[in-house]
Amino acid sequence: MTGRQQYVKCLYGRNLIPIEESIKVGSFCGGPYSFFMHKSRVEEHKESRKLFDQNDRNCNTCIHLQRVKHKKEPTGFLTGICKSTPINHPYKLRSDGTMIFHPEDPMHMACYEPRNP
């Protein structure tokens, strides 16, 4: 390293910031993507994530989901039990009453309630 200042582009401000003032964050919608943001933008990032989850209405971030331990699937699918009443999802339940879903699919569930409002 020659001592030259390194800069990255801020995800939120779209401006160049010194790398030592940045935080590296992953993509909301999966994939091998990462971005940098200024350290002062953490709360904005949290709020953005919350709004993203509420827009997708995915079971993975719903208060009604009871997670079920299972062997890791190479496809990324998760197993759970929907505890909403009435159960209002289109998934066929397995014989043990569980359903499988992908945590990155926009599901737009009518019964969705955020875990962290």
Residue, then its C-alpha position, 0 to 999 in steps of 0.5 A: m500500500t502506498g499510503r494513498q487514500q482509498y474511497v468507495k461509493c456510499l449506497y445512500g449518498r452515492n458520493l465517494i467516502p473514505i473507506e475507513e468511514s464506511i461499513k460493508v453491507g450485503s444485498f437485501c434480495g440475496g446474491p453475492y452482492s455487497f455495498f458500502m455505506h457511510k457509518s452515519r447511515v446505519e439507522e437509514h439502512k435499518e429503516s430501509r430494510k424494515l420497509f423492504d421486508q414489509n413490502d415483500r411480506n415474506c413469511n421469513t420476517c413475519i411474527h406468525l412464523q414458527r421456525v422449524k429446525h431442518k437440514k440445510e437445503p442447497t436451494g435455501f428453502l426454509t421450513g416453518i409453521c404458520k401460526s396466523t389465524p386463520i392460516n391464509h397462505p397458498y402453500k400445501l402443508r407437509s404431512d407434519g404440518t410444516m410448509i417450505f418457503h424461500p426467504e428471498d421470495p416476495m410472497h405478499m402474504a395477506c396474513y403478514e405482520p412484521r416481527n419488528p414493527 
